[in-house]
Amino acid sequence: MIDAVDFAIKTFGGIDIAILNAGISGSEFIDRMDIEKFRHIFEVNFFGIINGFNALLPIMKKQGYGQIIGIGSLADFRGAAGVSAYSSSKAALSNFLESARIELRQYGIRVITVKPGFVKSGITNKNDFYMPMLMDTGQAAKIIVKGIERNKSIIKFPLPIAIAAFIGKFIPNPIFDFFANRYRIRKKI
């Protein structure tokens, strides 16, 4: 990351905006957890973004401005069977990005959190379960750009999944558990 930031500085003279996107998936059931796989998912999904911040902050603080966009996931809203490593890494990332947004404002640095649902990618191509409202990458990119242009602090999409995730935070555990277990075992249609 430091080399990439140095290259950008030498090439463009500064960095106005950086989109940090680091993510891998992997089914990880608690009863057969591979701690190294769990650690690897956190290393990429959480610390990959942290490494970007580490490289960017000195430059943006010196400039007195900049925008950092961190790509998280709507999967951060609660835990679910089979995705414990992924969802918890994205929950940690969401909390970090929120802290960064609050703390870095004093330096003129805006932090935006992007929380997409399912977007066509190498990760989703490997999934063997139903992914509601699977979105094309071009459509997702347009939503992100529009959110950045509107100075949103959090960009969530698609809207129906974002609403469901929000409501899901408040559903009592027995009801959530029922639907989470039922959803997880569904195969692609």
Buried (B, 14 or more C-beta within 10 A) or exposed (E): BEEEBEEBEEEEEEBEEBBBEBBBBBBBEEEEEEEEBBEBBBBBBBBBBBBBBEBBBEBBBEBEBBBBBBBBBBBBBBBBBBBBBBBBBBBBBBBBBBEBBEEBEEBEBBBBBBBBBBBBBEBEEEBEEBBEEBBEEEEBEEBBEEBBEEEBEBBBBBEEBBEBBEEBEEBEEEEBBEEBEEEBEEEEE
